[in-house]
């Protein structure tokens, strides 16, 4: 256990204009997240709840991954079946309640994270309803179809990285080792 100072990446984003991080800083932060995920995956640990709230950023923009409550430790290439995570970050295979590989699920969530940091919003959103903050059925439908819009202001390298990661078929997603933004 370690005392971690700083704020959640969500609160860090909220302090920025339009809730976005400039691309240069985003790359630095994102690479730290990917390096942490690479290390976890090398130890056969799969976080399964990567999100803005589970990343702490300090005054020097150093990142710590926190809250391993949904994490799994399982052999490489062993499929998992536990339905978990946060709806906006869940990959299609978990939403469809299919067995899935932990690394592929984590990478999808990292793609959602990258989009959120660069765009100030999520790529997939459910229609707001009067009863809940989001309509999960609508959200899940959009995620399983994998259709989202990349804003014109994103650089080509940012667009390319997001497209490389947010692929509906988990087998076609890169590993953490292959993610280099």
N, C-alpha and C positions, 0 to 999 in steps of 0.2 A: 504494500500500500504506500502511496505517496501523496503528499499534499500538493495539489496542482493549483497554481494561481492563474488568474486570467478570467476570461469570459467565454461563454459558448460562442461558437462560430455564428450561430443565429444572432446573438446580441451584437457581435462584431459587425455583421452585415446590416443590422438595423441602424447602426450608427453611421453608415455610409449613405451618400446621396443615391437615391433610387434603389437602395439595398443591394448594390452591386460592388464588386471589388475590381479595381483596374486589373487588366490582364497580367501585367508583370508580377504583381503581388499575388494574384490568384495562382499563377504557375508555381511560385515558391511555396505557397501554402499547400496546393494540391499535390505537389511532388512529395512533401512530407507525409501527407495522408497515404499516398500510394506506397511510400517506403515503409510506413508502419504496417500497412496491409500485407505487403510482400513478406515482412518479417513474420507476422502472424500466420500467413499461409505456409511459410517454410516450416513452421512448428505444427502444422495441421490444425490451426485454430481459425475458425471462421466466425466473424463478429455477428453478422446477420441483422445488424441494426445500425448501420452507418448512416448518420444524419447530422445535420447542422448542430443539433442539440448535444450530440455525443462527441463533439470535437471542441477542445478548449484551446484558445489562442491567447498567448501572453503578450506583453508589451513589445516584444521583439519579433512578433509573428511566428513564434515557435508553436507547434501543434502537439497536442496530446490526445490520443484516442481514449475515450472513457466508456463506462457502462457496458461491460461484457456480460450482462445479464441474460441475453439471448444467445451468447456464443456457444459454439459446439467445437469439441475436439474429437475429430474422427480421422481415420486413415484417408490418405489421398485417394481420390476417385470413388469414395463411398458416398452413395446418394443419401440425402437427408429427407425427412418427410414432415418435420415439425413446421406448422404454419406459424410464422412469426415475423416481426418487423413492424415498420410504420407504413401505413398505406401509401403515401405519396412516393416512397422510396422502394417499395416492393417490386421485384422483377415479375415478369409475366408467369413464369413457371410456379412461383409461390402462390400468386393470385389464383391460378388455375388448379391449385392443390395437387400439383404433380411432384413427384420426388425430384430433388434438385441437388446440384453440387454446390457446396458452400462457397468456393472461390468465385464461381460464376455469379452467384447472388450478390456477393460483396462488390464485385466489379460493377454490376448494374447500379447499385446504390451509389457508388463513386461517380458514375456518369450523371446521375440525378444531382448529386452534390456539386459537380463541376458546372452544370447548367445553372443551378440556383445561384452559385457564386458570381457567375458572369452575367446573368440575365436579371437577377433580382426576383425571380419567380420560378415556379416548377414547370417542367415541360408538359406534364399531364395534370389536368385539374378537373375535378368534378364540378358540376353545376351547383351553385349554392342553393340550399333549400331552407325553408323556414324552420325545419325541425333540427337539422344538423349543420355543422360548419361546411361539410362537403357531402355530396351524394357519392358514397363509396361505389355503388353499382356503376355509375357513370364513369367515375375515376378508373375503376378496374377495367372497364370496357376500353377506354382510351389506352391504358397501359398495354393490354394484351394485343391491341392492334399496332402499337408502336408508332403511331403517327403524332408528330409534334412539329412545331415551327421553330426554325433557327432564325433569330433576328439578324437583319442585314448588318448591324454594327459589329457583329462578331468577326474576328479575324478568320482567315481561311484555316489556320492551324487549329483554332478553337473549334470551329465547325467540324473539321475533320476528326478531331479527338472525340467529340460528343457523338458523332455518327458511328465511329469505330466501337464505342462502348455500348450505346443504347440500341442494341440489336436484340430483337425479340427471341431469336433462337439462341439459347445460352451456349451451345457448342461453338457458335461463331464469335463469341465475345473473346477479347484478348485476356490473357492472364495478367496479374499485377506486374509481372516481369516485363510483359510486352507493352505496358502503358508507359509512354514517355512523352509527356506534354511539355 
